[in-house]
Amino acid sequence: MSKIPFDHYFTSKSGEATDLAREGITRGFTHIISVGGDGTAHEVVNGIAGSRVIFGMIPAGSGNDFPKAAGIPLEIPRAIEILASRSTRRVDLGLFGNQYFINGLGIGLDGAVSHRFRNMKRFRGELGYLIGAIQEALTFKSFKVEIITTAWQYRGTALLIGATNGPYHGGGFKLAPNAVVDDGLLDIYIFQDLPKLQRLIHLPKVRSGSHIELKEVEIKNAESVEINLESKIPAHMDGEPLHLEPGVHSVRVVPKALELICS
């Protein structure tokens, strides 16, 4: 295996990876690698976006949804081999307010799953996300939303919605099966409300991506979207939980914004 000279730093609190990445730029590093999951990658990318730094990932998180989409092996030795190859491609980023996301923004049930997953002690990884999804499918209440793009709009109730760069969320749920990380578009998914039993019945379809055949599901492309919420709703960005306040929230794609080491 190739020997790659490097400096390494450990984070101890939320947001620290962003500061370390910015410090790396000032120190002249040309490549910055995230070791962790999509949340760690999210922080690093927000530190280097707009610079000429090349980004890489060694997947070591709970979900690792973005590496699945970008051709980064989930096995650590193979991921290191990809780093050594220095093969790159330019990929898109999403921009929500002043925060970039590398994989996606989810609002509603999948946001609630992210909050529940954070508080889990016994179950982690894909199993934890699956258990959280089952629990939220039985308890989550739909919400009113208005979604507006330049080409189409939606107004009604929803179980979950999102704007995504990659197809996977929540440790392998294939929410937007046709999403591509470098097509200059976000995939906007809308799941209308379903009875609780139907939510459970259709959950395996979301794992495989076959839910796109359901009449309650819409997935469309857009360069930008405005999401108007009537109430405070749980959400996640790159798997990290947050809450969105009532009002209008704007999301847009930033095409080819990041040079990524991948196969």
C-alpha positions in Angstrom: 0.0 0.0 0.0 1.2 3.5 -0.8 2.6 5.6 2.0 0.8 8.9 2.2 2.3 11.6 4.5 -0.4 13.3 6.6 -1.2 15.2 9.7 -4.2 14.1 11.7 -6.5 15.9 14.2 -9.3 14.7 16.4 -12.5 16.6 17.1 -14.1 16.8 20.5 -17.3 18.8 19.8 -19.8 19.7 17.2 -18.6 22.2 14.6 -14.9 21.7 15.3 -14.2 19.9 12.1 -15.3 23.1 10.2 -12.8 25.2 12.1 -10.0 22.6 11.6 -10.6 22.5 7.9 -10.4 26.3 7.6 -7.2 26.2 9.6 -5.9 23.5 7.2 -6.5 25.9 4.3 -4.5 28.7 5.9 -1.7 26.3 6.6 -1.5 25.4 2.9 -2.9 21.8 2.8 -4.1 20.9 -0.7 -6.1 17.8 0.4 -8.3 17.4 3.5 -9.8 14.1 4.4 -12.8 13.4 6.6 -12.7 10.2 8.7 -16.2 9.6 10.0 -19.7 9.7 8.6 -21.8 12.1 6.6 -22.0 14.5 9.6 -18.3 14.8 9.8 -18.0 15.3 6.0 -20.7 18.0 6.3 -18.6 19.9 8.8 -15.4 19.6 6.8 -17.1 20.6 3.5 -18.5 23.7 5.2 -14.9 24.6 6.0 -13.4 24.2 2.6 -16.3 25.1 0.2 -15.2 27.8 -2.2 -11.5 26.9 -1.9 -9.3 24.8 -4.2 -8.8 22.1 -1.6 -9.5 18.6 -2.7 -11.8 16.6 -0.4 -11.7 12.9 0.5 -13.5 10.5 2.8 -12.7 7.5 4.8 -16.2 6.2 5.8 -16.4 5.4 9.5 -19.8 6.6 10.4 -23.2 5.2 11.1 -24.9 5.8 7.8 -22.2 6.5 5.2 -24.9 7.5 2.7 -22.8 9.9 0.6 -19.9 7.5 -0.1 -22.4 5.0 -1.5 -23.5 7.6 -4.0 -20.1 8.9 -4.9 -18.1 5.7 -5.5 -16.2 5.6 -2.3 -15.7 2.1 -0.9 -17.2 1.5 2.6 -14.3 -0.8 3.5 -11.6 1.4 5.1 -8.5 -0.3 3.4 -10.2 0.1 0.0 -11.1 3.7 0.7 -7.5 4.4 1.6 -6.4 2.9 -1.8 -8.8 5.3 -3.5 -7.1 8.2 -1.7 -3.7 6.9 -2.9 -4.9 6.8 -6.5 -5.7 10.5 -6.4 -8.6 10.0 -8.9 -11.1 12.9 -8.6 -14.4 14.2 -10.0 -16.2 17.4 -9.3 -19.5 16.9 -7.5 -22.4 19.2 -6.6 -23.3 20.6 -3.2 -26.6 21.8 -1.8 -26.9 25.1 -0.1 -29.5 25.7 2.6 -29.3 29.2 4.1 -25.6 29.6 4.7 -24.9 25.9 5.2 -23.7 23.5 2.5 -24.8 19.9 2.5 -23.0 17.1 0.7 -25.7 14.5 0.7 -29.2 15.9 1.5 -31.7 17.8 3.5 -34.7 15.8 4.9 -37.8 17.2 6.5 -40.5 15.4 8.4 -40.5 11.7 9.3 -36.8 11.2 8.2 -35.8 14.2 10.3 -37.6 12.7 13.3 -35.7 9.4 12.7 -32.5 11.4 12.8 -33.4 12.9 16.2 -34.5 9.5 17.6 -31.3 7.9 16.3 -29.1 10.4 18.1 -30.6 9.4 21.4 -30.3 5.7 20.9 -27.8 3.9 23.1 -28.1 0.2 22.2 -28.6 0.2 18.5 -26.3 2.0 16.0 -25.6 1.9 12.3 -28.2 0.8 9.8 -30.1 -1.3 12.4 -30.5 1.8 14.5 -31.9 3.8 11.6 -34.3 0.9 10.7 -35.6 0.7 14.2 -36.0 4.4 14.4 -37.9 4.4 11.1 -40.3 1.8 12.3 -40.9 3.7 15.5 -41.5 7.0 13.7 -43.7 5.3 11.1 -46.1 4.5 14.0 -46.1 7.8 15.7 -45.1 10.7 13.3 -47.9 13.1 12.3 -48.1 14.6 8.8 -47.6 18.3 8.3 -48.8 21.1 5.9 -46.3 22.3 3.4 -46.0 24.4 0.2 -43.1 23.6 -2.2 -42.3 26.0 -5.1 -39.9 25.7 -7.9 -39.7 27.5 -11.2 -41.3 24.6 -13.1 -43.8 23.1 -10.6 -45.3 23.4 -7.1 -47.0 21.3 -4.5 -49.3 22.3 -1.7 -50.8 19.9 0.8 -49.9 17.6 3.6 -46.7 15.4 3.7 -45.1 12.7 5.7 -41.6 13.6 4.6 -40.0 15.8 2.0 -36.5 16.6 1.1 -33.9 18.0 -1.3 -31.1 15.6 -2.0 -27.8 15.3 -3.9 -27.5 11.6 -3.3 -30.0 8.7 -3.4 -29.5 7.4 0.1 -30.5 8.6 3.5 -30.7 7.1 7.0 -28.1 4.4 6.5 -29.4 3.0 3.2 -33.0 4.1 2.6 -33.0 4.8 -1.1 -35.3 7.8 -0.9 -34.3 9.3 -4.3 -33.1 6.3 -6.4 -32.2 8.3 -9.5 -30.3 11.1 -7.7 -26.8 11.8 -9.2 -24.2 13.8 -7.3 -22.8 15.7 -10.3 -25.9 16.4 -12.6 -26.3 20.0 -11.4 -29.8 19.2 -10.0 -31.4 18.4 -6.6 -33.9 15.6 -6.4 -37.0 16.8 -4.5 -39.0 14.0 -2.9 -42.5 14.3 -1.5 -44.2 11.5 0.5 -47.8 12.3 1.1 -49.4 10.9 4.2 -50.3 7.2 4.6 -52.2 5.3 7.3 -49.8 3.8 9.9 -50.2 0.2 8.7 -49.5 1.3 5.1 -46.4 3.1 6.3 -45.0 -0.1 7.7 -46.0 -2.2 4.7 -44.2 0.2 2.3 -41.1 0.7 4.4 -39.2 -2.2 2.6 -39.9 -0.4 -0.7 -38.1 2.7 0.6 -35.1 0.5 1.3 -35.1 -0.9 -2.2 -36.2 2.3 -4.0 -39.3 0.7 -5.4 -41.5 3.2 -3.5 -41.3 5.5 -6.5 -44.2 3.5 -8.0 -46.5 4.6 -5.2 -49.1 7.2 -6.1 -48.4 9.0 -2.8 -44.8 9.6 -3.8 -43.4 12.3 -6.1 -39.8 12.9 -7.0 -38.8 15.7 -9.3 -35.6 17.6 -10.2 -34.9 21.3 -9.6 -32.0 23.7 -9.4 -33.7 25.5 -6.5 -36.7 25.1 -4.3 -38.6 27.1 -1.7 -40.3 25.2 1.2 -42.9 26.9 3.2 -43.8 25.3 6.5 -46.7 26.2 8.8 -45.3 24.7 11.9 -41.9 23.7 13.5 -40.8 20.4 11.9 -37.9 18.0 12.7 -35.3 17.8 9.9 -31.8 16.6 9.3 -29.0 17.8 7.1 -26.4 15.2 6.1 -27.9 13.0 8.9 -27.4 15.7 11.6 -30.7 16.5 13.4 -32.2 20.0 13.5 -35.6 21.7 13.6 -37.0 24.0 11.0 -39.1 27.0 12.1 -42.4 28.0 10.4 -41.8 30.1 7.3 -40.1 29.9 3.9 -36.8 28.0 3.6 -34.7 28.2 0.4 -32.5 25.5 -1.0 -30.4 25.4 -4.2 -27.7 23.4 -5.9 -24.2 24.6 -6.3 -23.0 22.7 -9.4 -19.5 21.1 -9.4 -18.6 22.9 -6.2 -16.4 20.3 -4.7 -13.4 18.3 -6.1 -13.8 14.8 -4.5 -11.3 11.9 -4.4 -13.3 8.8 -5.5 -13.2 5.8 -7.9 
